[in-house]
Amino acid sequence: MMEIVYISLLTFGAVLIGTITGFGTSTLMIPILALFIPITHTIILVAIIHLFSGIWKVSLFITGIDIRFILLFGIPGIITSYIGALLLTHTHQIFLVRLLGIFLCSYAIFMLLPKKIKFPTNTTMALTGGTLSGFFVGVFGIGGAIRSAFLTVFNLPKEAYIATMGAIGLVYDITRLITYFYNQISLPTSLWYGLVAFIPISFIAAFSAKYIVSRVSSYQFQRIITVFLFLIGLKFILFPY
């Protein structure tokens, strides 16, 4: 029972903070949940929650959605998220946890650099972003960080950015969940029951974010979260269990 309570609180915080800052629900939930439950269960559970989080983001911010970017990121991402999900089903858990740690540390270092790389705003960069983010979503359940890095250079309005990120995430989540389940990777019964709480909580958090997003400066908040992700990543590299 306490496990359900903890995951419910984590779901609310991750969806709320992830929506406001642009980090994404998975980027915040997976490093924390993986400390307590097996990595494969973590990735699948967060994938389901992330799927519904994407639905809420699209429905709440739908007027700003950009179909062009959904297609440019989504089409290559479907292919690579499928490939990544297949790798998850055939990868040893300790090796996967260490890879996740390397990914988190690398991402955090990139985000903390004083001068970030400036990507050109063209179709090639959008396709590249979709390809890379789709793959990392399939393997680690975390691709929003990469997707965000590529999508933000196009300077979409905040509402359009949130809706478009949510829609692209939906495409990836559906692809990888089908692949996970087809390869007989699922959740224990207790976590399936927990979804009865997790899913509506994710909606409440996304709904709350809609009224906060226009009033909050997310820069310092992002820096704090980035340092936290680096420390969690270091833990996974040194102590995968």
Secondary structure, 3 states (H helix, E strand, C coil): CHHHHHHHHHHHHHHHHHHHHCCCHHHHHHHHHCCCCCHHHHHHHHHHHHHHHHHHHHHHCHHHCCHHHHHHHHHHHHHHHHHHHHHHHCCCHHHHHHHHHHHHHHHHHHHHCCCCCCCCCCHHHHHHHHHHHHHHHHHHCCCHHHHHHHHHHHCCCHHHHHHHHHHHHHHHHHHHHHHHHHCCCCCCHHHHHHHHHHHHHHHHHHHHHHHHCCCCCCHHHHHHHHHHHHHHHHHHHHCCC
